[in-house]
């Protein structure tokens, strides 16, 4: 399963921090940011993650996140 999210993460340091946190929660998933994209994409690929939990984690860190269709 692959989910793609729009975020407002702007800095690589912010992305690295979120990647570390998300990787702890979802160690079996492949997670990356595309900060060059206008939507500051967060992409997660795996078989055992919950999109709602990802959104909750990112939101709790003060960032906007929205699931893209």
C-alpha positions as CSV (number, residue, x, y, z in Angstrom):
1,X,0.0,0.0,0.0
2,X,1.2,3.5,-0.8
3,X,-0.2,6.7,0.6
4,X,0.7,10.2,-0.5
5,X,0.2,13.3,1.7
6,X,0.4,17.0,1.1
7,X,2.3,18.8,3.9
8,X,3.7,22.3,4.8
9,X,7.1,21.0,5.7
10,X,9.7,23.4,4.2
11,X,13.1,22.5,5.6
12,X,15.2,19.4,5.3
13,X,15.8,19.5,9.0
14,X,12.1,19.4,9.7
15,X,11.7,16.5,7.2
16,X,14.5,14.5,8.8
17,X,13.0,15.0,12.3
18,X,9.6,13.7,11.1
19,X,11.1,10.8,9.2
20,X,12.9,9.7,12.3
21,X,9.8,9.9,14.4
22,X,7.6,8.2,11.7
23,X,10.2,5.4,11.2
24,X,10.0,4.6,14.9
25,X,6.2,4.1,14.7
26,X,6.3,2.3,11.3
27,X,9.7,0.6,11.0
28,X,8.6,-1.7,8.2
29,X,7.5,1.1,6.0
30,X,9.5,3.1,3.4
31,X,9.0,6.8,4.1
32,X,10.3,9.9,2.3
33,X,9.6,13.5,1.6
34,X,9.7,15.3,-1.8
35,X,10.3,18.9,-0.7
36,X,10.9,20.0,-4.3
37,X,7.3,19.2,-5.1
38,X,4.9,22.2,-4.7
39,X,2.8,20.1,-2.3
40,X,5.8,19.1,-0.1
41,X,4.9,15.4,-0.5
42,X,5.2,12.8,2.2
43,X,5.1,9.3,0.7
44,X,4.7,6.1,2.7
45,X,4.9,2.6,1.4
46,X,4.3,-0.5,3.4
47,X,1.7,-3.0,4.5
48,X,1.3,-2.1,8.2
49,X,0.5,1.6,8.7
50,X,-2.5,3.7,9.5
51,X,-2.9,6.9,7.5
52,X,-4.9,8.5,10.3
53,X,-2.0,7.8,12.8
54,X,0.5,9.3,10.4
55,X,-1.6,12.5,10.1
56,X,-2.0,12.6,13.9
57,X,1.8,12.4,14.5
58,X,2.6,15.1,11.9
59,X,-0.1,17.4,13.2
60,X,1.1,17.0,16.8
61,X,4.5,18.3,15.6
62,X,2.8,21.5,14.3
63,X,2.6,20.7,10.6
64,X,-0.3,20.6,8.2
65,X,-0.9,17.3,6.5
66,X,-3.6,16.2,4.1
67,X,-4.1,12.9,2.4
68,X,-4.0,13.2,-1.4
69,X,-6.5,11.3,-3.5
